[in-house]
Amino acid sequence: MVNIKDVAARANVSVGTVSRVLAKNETVGKELRELVEATIRELNFRPNGVARGLRRSRTDMIGLVIPDITNPFFAELAKHVEAIASQAGFSVLLSITNDDPKIELAQINSLLKSYPTGLIVVPTQFGASKGWSSDVATVAVDRRFAGLPLISVNHYRGAGLAAAHLVALGHERIAYIAGSADAPVSRERRAGFLNLLGTTGARCEPVEGHFDYASGETLGRFLLDRPPHERPTAIATASDQQAIGLLRAASDLDLKVPDDVSIIGFDDIPLANLVTPRLTTISQPVEQIAARAFAAITGTDNGPLQDDYLEATLVVRGSTAPPR
């Protein structure tokens, strides 16, 4: 493989001159720069980004750590981070932890060996990894992590929007499908939903599951397979995945949405606008979250790393309506 010494020898210049040309150092004269650039093209030299990073203690790469690539929200986040980074001339090293703190720790330590400019970490659901430290700029997204600055939607207020929407439609018998009580995001969304309902007098039956399609379907069947006067007229969920599973349960029981039961989700994943009926949901500004996280770790926001909460919005589609 051609290396920087080969380029220097062919151009009859020093290795330091080639390095300054690669770094776009303005102290190199025009003619000398053009000579080195021509030699680089002639030899088809590809500079090693990691090697250059070792010399300047960073590379033009960022690390992105997520718990589950099959979760549509995290996949959407990864897509936006990669697009924003690419436009700014950065590469993204993606690591998936499978929601396991031990894997998370190993992945973070592995990423740090590549001398990234910064790390964006969506931590595991049930606890933060310990045993690592670094001076690399790092932010947490969606969930609190190891005392790091957090960039997230306000889960509590977002869930309150869902409760307010159902109450405004006139629903009084309401159920809520939560995520695991051990997960901080689940607790925030549940508290936001139930606390707002508590101010209205509406009845609510909360049940607990996981942030997935199967939980929505199983718990939906539990809530809906009842006589009409006993089942809820509206069900809110802690995730769109649960809500889509709930749509399946309603269909299996020959219940029409929203005529027999209104359903509202949380996240506004792409599938929410494709199911039938299209899902009313609480939308997270995923692209904006990705942009702020990238700006924070690369220093382009010109400010210190700190918590940054964004607001969720209510997106009304065809799955909610007043009770019959």
N, C-alpha and C positions, 0 to 999 in steps of 0.2 A: 504493500500500500504506500502511496505517496504521502510523505509527511512534510512538516514545515521546513525541515532542514533541506529537503530536496528542492523545494521552491526557492529557498535562499541561495542554494548553490547554482541553480540554473539561471537565476536573475543576477547572480554575482552581487548580492547584498547580504546584510547580516540577518540572522534570525529575528532580532529585535525589530528590524525594519518591516519584515513580513508581518510580525505580530501587530505592529502599529497600524499597518494597512488594514488588517482584518478587523481591528478595533475601531476603524474609521477615525484614527487620530489625525487631527488637522495639521499637526506639525510636519507631516510628510509632504514633500513637495509634489506638485501635479505630475511632472514627468516621471519621477520615481514611483509614485503611486500607480500610474498607468502601466509602467513596466512590470511591477509586481502583480497587478491584476491580470495582465495579459499572460504572465507565466502561470498563474493559478488556473486560468482557463485552459492553457495549453496542456498542463499536466493533469487536468481534471481533479484538482485537489479539493477535498471536502474536509474542512476543519472539524475537529472533534469537540463538540459542545461541552461535554463533561470535562475533558482535559482543560479547556479554557476556563471552565467554571472553578476547577480546583485552584487555578492561579488567582482568580479574583473572588473566590469564596461564594460564587453563585453561578447558576446557569440560567439561560432563558427558558426555564421550565417551571411549571408550578405543579404541585401535587393536589389531587382531589381524592378524598377518601369518603366513600359512601357505604351504607350498610347493605343495600340490596338493589342490584341493577334491574331486577324484575318489577320493582315498585315503580309505577309510572311517574310519580312525582320526582323521584331521584333520577330516573332516566332523563326526564325533561330538564332537570337542573344540570346534569352532566352535559347535555346537548348545548345548553346556553353558555356554560362556562367554557367549553371547547371553542365555540364560535367567537366569543368575546376575546379569549386568549389568542386565538389564531389571528384575528384582525390586528392585535397589538404585537404580533411577532413572537408569541410564546407557544411552547408545546405544553400539553397536559399529560401528566402521568396519572392514570386512573387506578385506584386500588379499591377492592370490594371486600368488606369485612365479614359478610354473612351474619351481621349483627352479633359478632363474637368479640368480646373485649381482648382476648388473647391474640386473635388474628389482627385486630385493630392495632395493637401495640407493635406487632411484628411488621405490619405494613407501613406504619409511620416511621419506624426506625429504618426500614429499607428505603423509603423515599428520601429521608434525610441524607443518606449516603450519596444521593445523586446531586446534592447541593442545589436544591430548588430555590427559586426566588421567594416562594411562600407556599403555605399549605392552606387548603380549604377542607375542613373536616365536618362531615355530618356524623356525629358520634353514634355508638350503639344505643339501642333503645333503653337499656336497663342500667347503665352505669358507665362512667368514664374510665378509660385506661389510665394506669399509673405506671411510673417507672421510666418516663422519657422526659427529656427537657431539651430545648434548643433555642437559639437566638433567631431562628428563621421566623419571619412574620407569619402568624397563624391565626385564623379566625374559625369559629364554629358557626355552622349554619343549621337553622331549624331547632336545635336542641343545645342546651348548655353543656359545656365540655371543659373540664379541668381548669376552670377559672379564666378561660380565654374569652375575648370579646365575642359577642353573639350577634349574628345577623339573622333576623327571623321575622316572620309575620307575627302579629299579636294574636296568638291562638285564642286567648280568653275573649277578647272583643269580637273576633271573627265568629266564634260559636254563639255569642250573644246575638249577632245579626241573624243567625238561623232561627233562634228562638223567637226573636221579635217578628220575623216574617211569618212564622206559623201562627203566632198569636194574632197578628194583624189580619190574617185570613179568617179568623174566627174559630180556630181549633181549640178544644178544651181537653180532649183525651189524647195525650201525646206520649210517645215513647222515645227513648234515646238509646242508641247502640254505641257504647263507648269502646275505646281500646283498653288495653291492659291497665289496671290501676297502678302497676309498677312503673309505667312509662310517664315521664314528666309531661310530654306533649298531650297525652291522653287525659291526664289530670287537669291540665289547663283548659282544654276544650270542654270537658265535662262540667267543670266548675263554671265556666262562662255561660254555658247553655242553661244549667239548672238554676244558677243564681238569678238570671234574668227572668226565667219562668216563675221563680219564687215571688217576684214582685207583681205578678199578674193574677195569681189565683188559679192558673191552669194546672191540671194534674199531669204528672209525668211518671212514667215507669222506666227507670234506667236499667239496662242490662250490659254486661261486660263481655267483650270478646277480643279479637285481634283486628289489626288494620288490614284485613284481606277479604276477598270475595266469599270464601267459605264461611267466615263468621257472619257476614251479612245475610247469607242465605239461611244458615242454620238458626240464627237468632230471629231472623225475619219470620221464618215458619213458626217458631215458638210464639211470637207476638201476634201473628195474624190468624193462626188456625184456631179461632174462637168464634163464638156467636157474634153477630154484628154489633149488638149493644155492649159487648165487652171488649172488643178489640179497639186499638187506637185508631183515630181518624188521620193521624199524621205521625210519621217516624223520622227523626233526624239521626244522622250517623256521624261518626268521627272521621270518616274518610269516604271518598267516592267509591273505592273498591267495595266497602261494606254496602254502600247504597246500591251498587250495581248487582251485588249478590242478593240484596233485598228485593230488587225488581224481579229477579228470577223466582224468588219464593212467592211473591204476589202472583206472578203469572201461573205458577204451578197450582196455586189455590184458586185460580179463576177469578182473581180480584183485579179490578181495573185501577190503574194509576193515571190520574189522580182522583177518579170518581169515588173509589172505595177507600183509598188511602193515599195521602200525600207523602212524598219522600223528598228529603233534602240531604245532600252530601257535603263534603268538605274537601277542597284542594283544587277542583276544576281541572282534572286530568283530561287529556285529549279525548278519551273515550266517553266522557260525560256528555259531549255534544253529538255523539253518534248513536247512543242507545235509544230505544223507543220505550216511553217518551224521553225526549232529551231531558237531562237531569238538571234540576235546580240545585245550585251548590254555592259554597263559599269559595271564592277564587283567591288563590295566592299569586302575587306578582312574581312568578318564578324568574323571568328574565331580569327583572329589576334586582331581585335578591342576588342572582349570579353576578350582575354587573357591580354591585356594591361590594360583594365579597372579593372579586378580582381587584377592584380599585384599592381596597383596604390592604391587601397583601403585597401589592406592587408599588404602593406609595403614590398612586396617581390621584388619590382623593385629597392629597396635601393636608392630611390631618392625622392625629394620633389614632391608633386602633382603639375602638370603643364600641359599646353595644349600639345596635341600630335596629329599631323596630319599625316594620312597615305595616300598613293597614290592609286587611283583607276587604273584599267587596262582595256583595250579594249579587249573584247572577240568576235571574229568574227565567226558568224555561218551562217545559210542559209537565213536570212531575209534581207540581204543587198547585192547589186550588182550594177554594173554601169548602168546608165539609158539606156533604149533602144533608 
